[in-house]
Amino acid sequence: MKLITAIIKPFKLEEVRQSLDLIGITGMTITEVKGFGRQKGHTELYRGAEYVIDFLPKIKLEIAVSIDQLDEAIDAITKSASTGKIGDGKIFVSTLDKVIRIRTGETDQDAI
């Protein structure tokens, strides 16, 4: 089992969710986060004064998948989250040692 953590632009969330739903992945956790990478934020003009916004709003998706679904899920996220512009985000993949469904006690693949 793997944990996919994807950082995407907020307006791409619904498109990513629909892409994952099409391949049978319906469970995910969403967190509103702020951050920056190589783009280092951006400047904005407010009432004639220019100021720097260091941390940009992003969405963090966390999705537990089986190894069989991993490549398909990564492909779905990559295609649906891409705008071709700087700041599209990142995908991180980690190994899950154990998953437990609290309500039933099911473990690992049955718990996903």
Helices and strands as residue ranges (DSSP letters): E 2-8, G 10-12, H 13-22, E 29-35, E 42-46, E 49-53, E 56-65, H 67-81, E 89-95, G 108-111
